[in-house]
């Protein structure tokens, strides 16, 4: 099976088909280095300081990166 490496967000308009085996790694950012969340709703990133300085996953709502607490990411 071929292997491909991507950098940055990867979007699929048709969905991914197949079996996921192993670990899933998402890009890591700080609040200061996170890319714009505009236009990439549903994208997931890891923010090392996004929950008032604590690490968290964040999801783009198309405008902001939203933490599991339901608020925009913030380092303090």
N, C-alpha and C positions, 0 to 999 in steps of 0.2 A: 504494500500500500504506500502511495506517495505521501510525503510530508511537506507541508507548506507553513512558513512562518510569516505572520502578519505583525505590523506595528500599528498602534492606534485602534480606535473602535472598528469593529467589523460588523457590517449590517447585511442582512439577507432579505431580499424581497420575497423569496419563495420559501423561506424556512429551511432549516437544516434537516436533512434526512439521514438516518443511520443511528448507530449506537455510540454513545459517549462512554469511553473507557478511560479510567484514570482520573487525574485531578483537573480541575478547571482553574485557570489562572486569569485574573482580571488585572488591568493596568493599575499601577499604584501612583498616587499623587498626594500632595499636601493641598490644603485649601488654597494656598497661594499659586500652586502650579497646575491646578485642575483646569482642563480645557473648558471652553464655553459649553454650557448644557443646551444651548439653543439649537433646535432642529434635530436633536438626537434622542428624542423621547424613548425610554425603555432601556437605554444604555446603562450598564452597571460598571462602577469603578470602586476601587478601594482607596479610601482617603485616610492617611496615617494620623491625621489630627482633626478630622472632620466633625467630631461630636464633642465640642468644647475642649479640644485638645486630645481626646481619646480616638483611637482608630475605629473606623466603621466602613461598611459598604454604603454606597450612595447610588441612587437611581435618578436619571434625568427625567424630569417631567416635561421636557421640551423648552423650559425656561431656566430652571434652577436644578442644582444637585440636591436631592432630598435624602436625608438620613433616615434610618429606621425609626427615629423619634418623631418623624413627620415634619421636621423643620429643615430649612436650608442649611447646608453644611457651614460651620463656623469654627474657627480655631480657638475661640474663647467665648 
